[in-house]
Amino acid sequence: MKPGSKDKKIKILISGKELSEIQRHTCSMAEAFGLDRRIENYQGKCPIGFYSWDLDCLIDVIDIVLDDPGNYPDKSSEEYKALKKLQDRLKDEYQINFD
């Protein structure tokens, strides 16, 4: 999707465990028009920009991944908690900026 002149882009810093966990699941973003490559190449040194449809995709992918016990059988693991924290942050940003 190509952004229009009135489409809002927000910047979010993702780093550490949150970044490594979302990068593990970029294969689930196959139909995201380059979002998968942007996440794979992102190094977490400065904020990354997202449009509403990018956040929709990220939130949906994280929902699916967290609900699959094959990905995170131990819901108390650091990896699960990091991805859950990222999910919560992304949902908050979406509500603040796009609802």
C-alpha positions, 0 to 999 in steps of 0.5 A: 500500500502506498501512503497518501498525503494525509496518512500519518506515520508514527515512529516507535523504537523497538530494541533488545528482546522485543526486536529479536522476538519480532524478527523471529516471526517476519516469515508470518508477514509475507503479504505485508508489502515489505514490512517483513524486510524492514523488520529484518533489516531494522537494528533498533538504533533509532525509531522505525516509522509505521503507518496504520496498516503496518501496525495492523499487520504487526499486531495481528502477527503477534496475536497469532504467534502468542496464541500458538503454544508451539511458539511459546509453550512457556508463557513465563519465558523472557521471550514471550514476555518481551513479545507481549510487551511489544504487542501492548505498546503497539496496541497503545500506539495504535489507539492513541494515533489511529482510533 
